[in-house]
């Protein structure tokens, strides 16, 4: 009988206590990490002998996919059958399975069941135009006749702005219209129709969204104090309102010097909230933005790519790192790099996640992260937009304020910030509306950067954990509760002194 082919998996190798080898590291581990460095470039496999008498020595094939530092983390491919042998041969190594993290953006609703075409099915003919009557192509629309079971149909408008959906009934429970950029979306509930014309409202960059309600960014001067913010995301730009000072593409098999946006726009939107200046205004215009791309297009980010981005941000001497990403599963490798960043005087702000009031996701729930929930405010988005479906209690002391229905909550929450209906930059000089703790996180980062830039004594401290301690202590004096309660807002929102 033919022997079945052994399954392989991707694993990250790290020294036991640090992200790099030290003088105290097991010499065998130190030699191993150096020995596999060269194949990290050539992508060839190396064979490593296990410990033990020469007569029982066994070669373990290890394919190195990527490397962070000469004496640091390695992403390798190992046979699952050889994994136990490898652990016993190199007990001074942490072996972490590769896993993947999503953007902390509110994703579009999608159908799970589609109505079968029968004599009783109904057509819903849709026409989408702008307010001047011009057809708008490429707009994603999803309609539900039963939202709980996600029964309905979806599609994209054609060049004439038209789309025909097949539904079980003409009674529509919900319809969502999702432009990628340029326009506000559309949302309607509980109506009966076989045709519907929708006029999309164009984004006015000067509109007072929830972010600009709390922060009058167009009136704020540029920051002149040197301060560097790292954006770990899909990449940033190009956009006329943004200046990117440096960065790294951390995705394997991609050009490391190409840290522009991968085309999805998420990282560009995040960066604009922090530092845009021109058409829209971020909270900390004038700070240096460094872009670390960890998301391949239309794919999730490997924990190894995130570690690589953190390592580079530490090397680049960022002051604050924005991580608008997360998952429920924790990762000791990412935790190690966040700890290393803190010990280098760098704060990592992380999005709480968007699991409809689920528990705070990782890495936001890590003790050295600053975890940010998302809030919104009534009347800071037009009527009948997607954002009208996000309003949910609890409401704050000011009853117009609310915690977004999608925002994760919990005791790990440190701050809240605007994350509903946020206008920001999108690649190729466009503007887009996005929702999510992904947007709240850079709002908190931007305000933190502006406040810290006003305290050069703290920023001049040696790059060690005491610096990060002082940064947090100073920021804590600038936080005001909005009355949601600690589970929802942590200590509250970073705001200017009244």
C-alpha positions as CSV (number, residue, x, y, z in Angstrom):
1,X,0.0,0.0,0.0
2,X,1.3,3.4,-0.9
3,X,2.3,5.6,2.0
4,X,0.1,8.6,2.5
5,X,1.7,12.0,2.0
6,X,2.5,13.7,5.2
7,X,0.6,17.0,5.8
8,X,2.6,20.1,6.3
9,X,1.8,23.3,8.1
10,X,3.2,26.8,8.6
11,X,4.7,27.7,11.9
12,X,6.5,30.7,13.5
13,X,9.7,30.0,15.4
14,X,10.6,32.4,18.3
15,X,13.1,32.2,21.1
16,X,11.6,31.4,24.5
17,X,11.6,34.7,26.2
18,X,12.3,37.4,23.6
19,X,11.6,38.1,19.9
20,X,15.4,37.7,19.2
21,X,18.1,35.5,20.6
22,X,20.1,37.0,23.5
23,X,23.3,36.0,25.4
24,X,21.2,33.7,27.5
25,X,19.6,31.8,24.5
26,X,20.4,28.1,24.1
27,X,23.4,28.0,21.8
28,X,21.7,25.3,19.7
29,X,18.7,27.6,19.1
30,X,20.9,30.5,18.3
31,X,22.8,28.5,15.7
32,X,19.6,27.1,14.3
33,X,18.0,30.6,13.7
34,X,21.3,31.7,12.0
35,X,21.5,28.5,9.9
36,X,18.1,28.9,8.4
37,X,18.5,32.6,7.6
38,X,19.9,32.1,4.1
39,X,17.0,29.7,2.9
40,X,14.6,32.5,4.0
41,X,15.8,34.2,0.9
42,X,16.2,31.2,-1.4
43,X,13.0,29.5,-0.2
44,X,14.8,26.1,-0.1
45,X,14.5,23.4,2.5
46,X,17.2,22.7,5.1
47,X,17.6,19.4,6.9
48,X,18.2,19.6,10.7
49,X,19.5,16.8,12.8
50,X,17.6,16.0,16.0
51,X,19.4,15.7,19.3
52,X,20.6,12.4,20.6
53,X,23.3,9.8,19.8
54,X,24.6,9.9,16.2
55,X,23.2,6.5,15.5
56,X,19.6,7.8,16.1
57,X,20.1,11.2,14.4
58,X,17.3,12.0,12.1
59,X,17.0,14.8,9.5
60,X,14.0,17.0,9.8
61,X,13.2,18.9,6.6
62,X,12.4,22.6,7.4
63,X,11.3,24.9,4.6
64,X,11.9,28.6,5.5
65,X,9.3,30.9,4.0
66,X,10.3,34.2,5.6
67,X,12.4,35.8,8.3
68,X,12.2,38.9,10.4
69,X,15.7,39.4,11.8
70,X,19.0,37.5,11.5
71,X,18.5,36.1,14.9
72,X,14.7,36.4,15.2
73,X,11.4,35.0,14.1
74,X,11.2,32.6,11.2
75,X,8.1,31.5,9.3
76,X,8.7,27.8,8.3
77,X,6.9,24.9,6.8
78,X,7.1,21.7,8.8
79,X,5.6,18.2,8.4
80,X,3.0,17.6,11.1
81,X,4.5,14.2,11.6
82,X,7.9,15.8,12.4
83,X,6.5,18.5,14.7
84,X,6.9,16.6,17.9
85,X,10.5,15.5,17.0
86,X,11.2,19.2,16.3
87,X,9.9,20.3,19.6
88,X,12.1,17.9,21.5
89,X,15.1,18.7,19.4
90,X,14.8,22.5,19.9
91,X,13.1,23.0,23.3
92,X,14.5,26.6,23.4
93,X,12.1,27.6,20.6
94,X,8.5,28.6,20.7
95,X,6.6,27.0,17.9
96,X,3.5,29.1,17.0
97,X,1.0,28.0,14.3
98,X,0.4,30.6,11.6
99,X,-3.1,32.1,11.9
100,X,-4.9,35.0,10.2
101,X,-6.5,38.2,11.3
102,X,-9.3,40.3,9.8
103,X,-9.7,44.0,9.3
104,X,-11.8,45.5,12.1
105,X,-14.2,47.1,9.6
106,X,-17.9,46.5,9.5
107,X,-18.4,44.0,6.6
108,X,-21.2,44.2,4.2
109,X,-24.3,42.1,4.9
110,X,-24.6,39.0,2.6
111,X,-27.1,36.4,1.8
112,X,-26.9,32.8,2.9
113,X,-30.0,31.5,1.1
114,X,-31.2,32.5,-2.3
115,X,-34.8,32.1,-3.5
116,X,-35.3,29.4,-6.1
117,X,-36.9,30.6,-9.3
118,X,-40.5,29.5,-9.3
119,X,-43.9,30.9,-10.4
120,X,-44.2,32.6,-7.0
121,X,-40.8,34.3,-7.0
122,X,-40.7,38.1,-7.6
123,X,-38.4,40.4,-9.4
124,X,-37.1,43.6,-7.7
125,X,-35.9,45.9,-10.4
126,X,-33.5,48.5,-9.0
127,X,-32.1,51.7,-10.6
128,X,-29.3,53.6,-8.8
129,X,-28.4,57.2,-9.8
130,X,-26.8,60.2,-8.2
131,X,-28.8,63.2,-7.2
132,X,-28.5,64.6,-10.7
133,X,-30.0,61.5,-12.2
134,X,-26.7,60.0,-13.6
135,X,-26.5,56.2,-13.4
136,X,-24.0,54.8,-10.9
137,X,-22.4,51.5,-11.9
138,X,-20.7,48.9,-9.7
139,X,-22.8,49.5,-6.6
140,X,-23.3,46.4,-4.4
141,X,-26.9,45.8,-3.3
142,X,-28.3,43.1,-1.0
143,X,-32.0,42.7,-0.3
144,X,-33.5,40.3,2.3
145,X,-37.0,38.9,2.5
146,X,-36.0,37.2,5.8
147,X,-33.1,38.8,7.5
148,X,-32.7,36.3,10.3
149,X,-32.1,33.4,7.9
150,X,-30.3,35.8,5.5
151,X,-32.6,34.8,2.7
152,X,-32.5,37.2,-0.3
153,X,-30.5,38.1,-3.3
154,X,-27.6,40.5,-4.1
155,X,-25.6,41.8,-7.0
156,X,-23.9,44.9,-8.6
157,X,-25.5,47.6,-10.7
158,X,-24.5,47.6,-14.4
159,X,-23.3,50.5,-16.5
160,X,-26.9,51.9,-16.6
161,X,-27.1,51.7,-12.8
162,X,-29.6,48.9,-13.0
163,X,-29.9,45.5,-11.2
164,X,-32.6,42.9,-11.0
165,X,-32.9,40.7,-8.0
166,X,-34.9,37.5,-7.6
167,X,-36.7,37.3,-4.3
168,X,-39.2,35.0,-2.5
169,X,-41.7,37.8,-2.1
170,X,-42.2,41.4,-3.0
171,X,-42.2,42.1,0.8
172,X,-38.7,43.3,1.5
173,X,-37.5,43.2,5.2
174,X,-34.2,45.1,4.5
175,X,-32.2,46.4,1.6
176,X,-28.6,47.7,1.9
177,X,-26.8,49.7,-0.8
178,X,-23.0,49.8,-0.4
179,X,-21.0,52.2,-2.6
180,X,-17.2,51.5,-2.2
181,X,-16.4,55.3,-2.3
182,X,-17.7,58.7,-3.5
183,X,-21.3,58.2,-2.1
184,X,-23.1,57.6,1.1
185,X,-24.9,54.2,1.2
186,X,-28.6,53.6,1.4
187,X,-30.8,51.5,3.8
188,X,-34.5,50.8,3.9
189,X,-36.7,48.4,6.0
190,X,-40.1,46.8,5.7
191,X,-41.6,47.8,2.4
192,X,-43.3,46.1,-0.5
193,X,-42.1,46.8,-4.1
194,X,-41.3,45.2,-7.5
195,X,-39.2,48.2,-8.5
196,X,-37.2,50.9,-6.7
197,X,-35.3,53.9,-7.7
198,X,-32.5,55.0,-5.4
199,X,-30.7,58.3,-5.4
200,X,-27.2,58.3,-3.8
201,X,-25.9,61.3,-2.0
202,X,-22.4,62.3,-2.9
203,X,-19.9,62.7,-0.1
204,X,-19.1,66.3,0.8
205,X,-15.6,66.2,2.4
206,X,-16.7,69.2,4.6
207,X,-19.7,67.4,6.1
208,X,-19.7,67.3,9.9
209,X,-19.7,63.5,10.5
210,X,-19.4,62.1,14.1
211,X,-15.6,62.5,14.0
212,X,-15.8,66.2,13.2
213,X,-18.6,66.7,15.7
214,X,-16.2,65.9,18.5
215,X,-13.1,67.1,16.9
216,X,-13.1,70.4,14.8
217,X,-10.2,69.1,12.7
218,X,-10.5,71.7,9.8
219,X,-9.7,74.4,12.4
220,X,-6.7,72.7,14.0
221,X,-3.1,73.6,13.0
222,X,-0.7,71.1,11.7
223,X,1.5,69.4,14.3
224,X,5.1,70.6,14.1
225,X,6.6,68.4,16.9
226,X,8.2,65.3,15.4
227,X,5.9,62.3,16.1
228,X,5.7,59.1,14.1
229,X,2.6,56.9,13.7
230,X,2.7,53.4,12.3
231,X,-0.3,52.1,10.4
232,X,-0.4,48.3,10.2
233,X,-3.0,47.6,7.6
234,X,-3.7,47.2,3.9
235,X,-1.1,49.9,3.0
236,X,-1.6,53.6,2.6
237,X,-2.3,55.8,-0.5
238,X,-1.7,57.2,-2.9
239,X,-3.8,60.3,-2.0
240,X,-3.3,64.0,-2.3
241,X,-4.3,64.6,1.3
242,X,-1.7,62.1,2.7
243,X,2.1,62.1,3.0
244,X,3.6,58.7,3.7
245,X,7.2,59.0,5.1
246,X,8.2,55.4,5.0
247,X,7.1,51.8,5.7
248,X,7.4,48.2,4.6
249,X,5.3,45.7,2.7
250,X,5.4,42.7,5.0
251,X,3.5,40.3,2.8
252,X,5.5,37.4,1.4
253,X,6.2,37.3,-2.3
254,X,5.3,41.0,-2.7
255,X,7.7,44.0,-3.3
256,X,8.8,45.1,0.2
257,X,9.1,48.7,-1.0
258,X,5.5,48.8,-2.2
259,X,3.6,49.8,1.0
260,X,0.8,51.7,-0.9
261,X,-2.7,50.5,-0.4
262,X,-3.5,47.0,-1.8
263,X,-6.6,48.5,-3.5
264,X,-9.1,47.8,-0.8
265,X,-8.8,51.2,0.7
266,X,-9.0,50.3,4.4
267,X,-5.5,51.4,5.4
268,X,-5.8,54.6,3.4
269,X,-9.1,55.4,5.2
270,X,-7.4,54.7,8.6
271,X,-4.4,56.9,7.8
272,X,-6.7,59.8,6.7
273,X,-8.4,59.8,10.1
274,X,-5.0,60.2,11.7
275,X,-3.3,62.7,9.4
276,X,-5.2,63.8,6.3
277,X,-4.8,67.5,5.3
278,X,-6.6,69.2,2.4
279,X,-9.9,67.8,1.3
280,X,-10.6,66.2,4.7
281,X,-8.7,66.8,7.9
282,X,-7.4,64.2,10.3
283,X,-6.8,64.7,14.0
284,X,-3.0,64.8,13.8
285,X,-2.1,66.4,10.4
286,X,1.6,66.9,10.4
287,X,2.7,63.7,12.1
288,X,4.9,61.3,10.1
289,X,2.9,58.3,8.8
290,X,4.7,55.0,8.3
291,X,2.7,52.3,6.3
292,X,3.2,48.6,7.1
293,X,1.1,46.5,4.7
294,X,0.1,43.1,6.1
295,X,-3.0,42.3,4.1
296,X,-2.7,40.7,0.7
297,X,-5.6,41.9,-1.5
298,X,-8.9,40.2,-0.6
299,X,-7.1,38.1,2.1
300,X,-6.5,38.1,5.8
301,X,-3.2,39.1,7.5
302,X,-0.9,36.4,8.8
303,X,0.2,36.7,12.4
304,X,3.8,36.5,11.0
305,X,3.2,39.5,8.8
306,X,1.8,41.4,11.8
307,X,4.9,40.5,13.8
308,X,7.1,41.6,11.0
309,X,5.3,44.9,10.8
310,X,5.6,45.5,14.6
311,X,9.3,44.6,14.4
312,X,9.9,47.2,11.6
313,X,7.8,49.8,13.4
314,X,10.0,49.4,16.5
315,X,13.1,49.7,14.4
316,X,11.7,52.8,12.7
317,X,11.1,54.4,16.1
318,X,7.4,54.9,15.8
319,X,5.7,56.5,18.8
320,X,2.2,55.1,18.3
321,X,1.1,52.1,16.3
322,X,-2.4,51.7,14.9
323,X,-3.8,48.1,14.6
324,X,-7.3,48.2,13.1
325,X,-7.4,44.4,13.0
326,X,-8.2,41.4,15.1
327,X,-9.7,38.0,15.8
328,X,-10.9,36.1,18.8
329,X,-7.9,33.8,19.0
330,X,-4.9,35.2,20.9
331,X,-1.3,34.9,19.6
332,X,1.8,34.8,21.9
333,X,4.0,35.9,19.0
334,X,2.1,39.2,18.4
335,X,1.9,39.7,22.2
336,X,5.7,39.4,22.4
337,X,6.1,42.1,19.8
338,X,3.6,44.4,21.4
339,X,5.5,43.9,24.6
340,X,8.7,44.7,22.9
341,X,7.1,47.9,21.4
342,X,6.0,49.0,24.9
343,X,9.5,48.4,26.2
344,X,10.7,50.6,23.4
345,X,8.4,53.4,24.6
346,X,5.8,52.8,21.9
347,X,2.0,52.5,22.4
348,X,-0.1,50.1,20.4
349,X,-3.7,51.1,19.9
350,X,-6.0,48.2,18.8
351,X,-9.6,48.0,17.6
352,X,-12.0,46.2,19.9
353,X,-13.6,44.3,16.9
354,X,-17.0,44.3,15.3
355,X,-18.8,41.1,16.5
356,X,-22.1,42.8,17.5
357,X,-21.3,43.4,21.1
358,X,-19.1,40.3,21.4
359,X,-16.0,40.1,23.7
360,X,-13.0,42.3,23.0
361,X,-10.9,40.7,20.2
362,X,-7.2,40.1,20.1
363,X,-4.8,42.0,20.1
364,X,-7.0,44.7,21.7
365,X,-7.6,42.4,24.7
366,X,-3.9,42.0,25.4
367,X,-2.9,43.8,28.6
368,X,-0.3,46.1,27.0
369,X,-2.6,47.2,24.1
370,X,-4.9,50.3,24.2
371,X,-8.3,48.9,23.3
372,X,-10.8,51.1,21.5
373,X,-14.6,50.7,21.1
374,X,-16.7,52.5,18.5
375,X,-19.4,55.1,19.2
376,X,-21.6,57.2,17.0
377,X,-23.9,60.2,17.2
378,X,-27.4,60.7,15.8
379,X,-27.8,63.3,13.0
380,X,-24.2,63.0,11.9
381,X,-25.2,61.0,8.8
382,X,-27.9,61.6,6.3
383,X,-31.3,59.9,6.6
384,X,-31.8,56.5,5.0
385,X,-28.1,55.7,5.0
386,X,-26.6,52.4,6.2
387,X,-25.6,54.1,9.4
388,X,-29.2,54.5,10.5
389,X,-29.3,50.8,11.2
390,X,-26.2,51.0,13.5
391,X,-27.9,53.1,16.2
392,X,-28.4,51.1,19.4
393,X,-28.4,51.7,23.2
394,X,-26.7,52.3,25.5
395,X,-26.9,56.0,25.0
396,X,-24.6,58.4,26.7
397,X,-25.2,61.3,29.1
398,X,-26.0,63.2,25.8
399,X,-28.7,60.9,24.4
400,X,-27.6,61.6,20.8
401,X,-24.5,59.6,21.5
402,X,-24.6,55.8,21.3
403,X,-22.3,52.8,21.2
404,X,-22.4,51.3,17.7
405,X,-24.4,48.1,17.5
406,X,-21.4,46.3,16.0
407,X,-18.8,47.3,18.5
408,X,-17.2,44.7,20.8
409,X,-17.3,45.5,24.5
410,X,-15.9,44.3,27.7
411,X,-13.7,45.0,30.7
412,X,-10.6,45.2,28.5
413,X,-11.9,48.3,26.8
414,X,-9.8,51.4,27.5
415,X,-11.3,54.1,25.3
416,X,-14.1,54.9,22.9
417,X,-14.0,57.0,19.8
418,X,-16.2,57.9,16.8
419,X,-16.5,55.0,14.4
420,X,-19.9,55.4,12.6
421,X,-20.2,57.1,9.2
422,X,-16.6,58.4,9.1
423,X,-15.5,60.3,6.0
424,X,-11.9,59.8,5.1
425,X,-9.4,59.2,2.3
426,X,-9.6,56.4,-0.3
427,X,-6.9,55.5,-2.9
428,X,-6.6,57.7,-6.0
429,X,-7.7,60.9,-4.4
430,X,-11.2,59.6,-3.6
431,X,-13.2,59.8,-0.3
432,X,-15.2,57.0,1.3
433,X,-17.6,56.4,4.2
434,X,-16.6,53.5,6.5
435,X,-17.8,52.2,9.9
436,X,-16.1,50.1,12.5
437,X,-13.8,50.0,15.4
438,X,-11.2,50.2,12.6
439,X,-12.2,53.8,12.3
440,X,-12.5,54.5,16.0
441,X,-9.0,53.2,16.7
442,X,-7.2,55.8,14.4
443,X,-9.5,58.5,15.9
444,X,-8.1,57.7,19.3
445,X,-4.6,57.4,17.8
446,X,-4.9,60.8,16.1
447,X,-6.1,62.5,19.2
448,X,-3.4,60.8,21.3
449,X,-0.7,61.9,18.8
450,X,-2.0,65.5,19.0
451,X,-2.0,65.6,22.8
452,X,1.4,63.9,23.1
453,X,2.9,66.3,20.5
454,X,2.0,69.1,23.0
455,X,4.2,67.5,25.6
456,X,7.7,67.4,24.2
457,X,9.2,66.5,27.6
458,X,7.5,63.1,27.6
459,X,8.4,62.5,23.9
460,X,12.0,63.2,24.6
461,X,12.3,60.5,27.3
462,X,14.6,57.5,26.6
463,X,12.8,54.8,24.5
464,X,12.0,52.4,27.3
465,X,8.9,51.2,29.1
466,X,9.0,54.2,31.4
467,X,8.4,56.4,28.4
468,X,5.3,54.4,27.4
469,X,4.1,54.6,31.1
470,X,4.4,58.4,31.1
471,X,2.6,58.6,27.7
472,X,-0.4,56.7,29.1
473,X,-0.4,58.6,32.4
474,X,-0.5,61.9,30.5
475,X,-3.2,60.7,28.1
476,X,-5.3,59.5,31.1
477,X,-5.7,63.2,32.2
478,X,-7.3,64.0,28.8
479,X,-10.1,61.5,28.9
480,X,-13.7,62.4,29.5
481,X,-16.5,59.9,30.2
482,X,-19.5,60.1,27.8
483,X,-21.7,58.2,30.3
484,X,-21.8,54.8,28.6
485,X,-20.2,52.8,31.4
486,X,-16.8,51.2,31.6
487,X,-17.7,48.0,29.7
488,X,-18.6,50.1,26.7
489,X,-16.2,53.1,26.8
490,X,-13.4,52.1,29.2
491,X,-12.4,55.4,30.8
492,X,-14.0,57.4,28.0
493,X,-12.9,59.5,25.0
494,X,-9.7,61.5,24.5
495,X,-10.8,65.2,24.2
496,X,-9.4,68.6,24.3
497,X,-9.4,70.4,27.6
498,X,-12.6,72.5,28.0
